Amino acid sequence: MASKKIILGVTGSIAAYKSALLIRLLVKNGHEVQCVATEDALQFIGGITLSTLSKKSLITSLKKDNDWTNHVSNALWADLMLIAPATLNTIGKAANGICDNALLAMYFSAKCPVYWAPAMDLDMYKHPSNQKNIHSLIEIGNQLIFPEEGELASGLYGVGRMAEPENILSFLNL
Ligand SMILES: Cc1cc2nc3c(=O)[nH]c(=O)nc-3n(C[C@H](O)[C@H](O)[C@H](O)COP(=O)(O)O)c2cc1C
């Protein structure tokens, strides 16, 4: 299998713990992973975990000391961008041209295929506004990795769990 350069965007969902396993599996399969996390993602998973597993410095901001994190060159480096987990908030921003963090700046600069793996409560997932935003992303060529059915962090049961890392890898043929 050819090694791929992958940007993994991590957002503020309880499912962010699954990103660690996702990185492990991708790196084990010979791929390079550059993680970019939102500020809220770091409430759910440690930055050191993401950088250690990916063997690359984690990007969390557009600025670094007195310099900038070059989101354009980082975005152009990638063969593929995967946002997993993807919150309703970040999906909504991406679908509506809002670019207020490093993850979104990379998304809007990327020329590679982009995949979204949403994770949220069932009613959030089904909400017409979220569905409209997901459809907007699909219309412009992004791909959806469908959330799975099961018990959710809220205690409710339904569709909304982020796809399991193994299933994401097989969806992406990685
Ligand atoms: C305990 C907890 C769990 C959450 N889980 C989710 C989730 O699975 N999906 C989601 O869309 N938002 C979830 N949220 C809300 C997001 O964290 C919130 O919308 C945040 O602004 C997302 O920011 P980001 O998209 O920049 O990462 C959760 C919030 C809390 C406090």
PDBQT file of the ligand as one rigid body, heavy atoms in Angstrom, charges set to zero:
ROOT
HETATM    1  C1  LIG A 201     -18.904  16.610  27.268  1.00  0.00    +0.000 C 
HETATM    2  C2  LIG A 201     -19.132  17.245  25.909  1.00  0.00    +0.000 A 
HETATM    3  C3  LIG A 201     -19.226  16.438  24.804  1.00  0.00    +0.000 A 
HETATM    4  C4  LIG A 201     -19.452  16.989  23.538  1.00  0.00    +0.000 A 
HETATM    5  N1  LIG A 201     -19.532  16.153  22.470  1.00  0.00    +0.000 NA
HETATM    6  C5  LIG A 201     -19.826  16.686  21.260  1.00  0.00    +0.000 A 
HETATM    7  C6  LIG A 201     -19.953  15.822  20.140  1.00  0.00    +0.000 A 
HETATM    8  O1  LIG A 201     -19.770  14.597  20.207  1.00  0.00    +0.000 OA
HETATM    9  N2  LIG A 201     -20.254  16.382  18.944  1.00  0.00    +0.000 N 
HETATM   10  C7  LIG A 201     -20.458  17.728  18.791  1.00  0.00    +0.000 A 
HETATM   11  O2  LIG A 201     -20.750  18.156  17.675  1.00  0.00    +0.000 OA
HETATM   12  N3  LIG A 201     -20.300  18.572  19.835  1.00  0.00    +0.000 NA
HETATM   13  C8  LIG A 201     -19.994  18.092  21.052  1.00  0.00    +0.000 A 
HETATM   14  N4  LIG A 201     -19.849  18.932  22.128  1.00  0.00    +0.000 N 
HETATM   15  C9  LIG A 201     -19.954  20.387  21.900  1.00  0.00    +0.000 C 
HETATM   16  C10 LIG A 201     -18.661  20.944  21.293  1.00  0.00    +0.000 C 
HETATM   17  O3  LIG A 201     -17.548  20.664  22.143  1.00  0.00    +0.000 OA
HETATM   18  C11 LIG A 201     -18.793  22.467  21.053  1.00  0.00    +0.000 C 
HETATM   19  O4  LIG A 201     -19.779  22.705  20.060  1.00  0.00    +0.000 OA
HETATM   20  C12 LIG A 201     -17.499  23.112  20.644  1.00  0.00    +0.000 C 
HETATM   21  O5  LIG A 201     -17.723  24.489  20.416  1.00  0.00    +0.000 OA
HETATM   22  C13 LIG A 201     -16.895  22.502  19.388  1.00  0.00    +0.000 C 
HETATM   23  O6  LIG A 201     -15.769  23.232  18.986  1.00  0.00    +0.000 OA
HETATM   24  P1  LIG A 201     -14.882  22.810  17.745  1.00  0.00    +0.000 P 
HETATM   25  O7  LIG A 201     -15.788  22.445  16.623  1.00  0.00    +0.000 OA
HETATM   26  O8  LIG A 201     -14.109  24.084  17.426  1.00  0.00    +0.000 OA
HETATM   27  O9  LIG A 201     -13.958  21.742  18.171  1.00  0.00    +0.000 OA
HETATM   28  C14 LIG A 201     -19.592  18.407  23.395  1.00  0.00    +0.000 A 
HETATM   29  C15 LIG A 201     -19.465  19.212  24.520  1.00  0.00    +0.000 A 
HETATM   30  C16 LIG A 201     -19.245  18.644  25.761  1.00  0.00    +0.000 A 
HETATM   31  C17 LIG A 201     -19.098  19.562  26.948  1.00  0.00    +0.000 C 
ENDROOT
TORSDOF 0
